[in-house]
Amino acid sequence: MTNVFASKIIGLAGPVVLAGFVASTVGAVDTLGRAEPKTMVMFFPVESAALTPEAKSIVLSAVDAAERVRAGQIELAAYSSSDEAARHPALTSRRAEAVKTLIAAYGFRGHVIVDEEAPDLPLVRLGDATFDHSAILRLAEGR
């Protein structure tokens, strides 16, 4: 198998891997017995902490889900690629702060815990830095 062919296969598998990761984290149940996602993944533009309309929608969904299942906190881990971090050392912190600020603006009354030492993403690498431009939101019980 050539490297080009392998890269194309891995690139096509990316959405499936992401869908499987997100689907495997469903488990919180709201007051009506509907399953709510416990973990949500959002993406940033390269070298930016700006929230796209899609990212804002995901943050709003996380806040709504946290309220429905009465989650006491939202855990947040932001990421940037090594290239981005070399050029913009504070980019990961700015991404986390942008998400945290929007969570507060949407009225979440629980705690927002920012994981400053987030581990590597638990996803298969796709041959590019797609997942390095992300933030992961996880609903959790308050402490």
QUITA-V903903 format. One line per field, one symbol per residue. phi: phi as a letter, one per 30 degrees, with the letter a starting at -180 (. if undefined). psi: psi as a letter, one per 30 degrees, with the letter a starting at -180 (. if undefined). burial: # if it has 24 or more other ideal C-beta (glycine too) atoms within 12 Angstrom, else .. A space follows every 50 residues. Layout:
phi=???
psi=???
burial=???
This chain:
phi=.ddddddddddddeddddddddddcdldbddciddcdcbbcbbcdehbcd cdedddddddddddddddchddaccbbcbbdddddddbecdddddddddd ddedddjdcdccccddcddeddbddcjbceddcbbccbdbddc
psi=kleeeeeeeeeffeeeeeeeeeefgkfkkafggkkkkfkkkllllkhlgk kleeeeeeeeeeeeeeeeghkflkkkklllleeeeeeifgeeeeeeeeee eeeeeggkfakjjkjfhkllkhlkkgfageffhlkkkkklkl.
burial=.............#..##..##..#..#.......#########....#. #...##.##########.#.#.#########..#......######.### .##..#.#.#.####..#..#.#......###########...
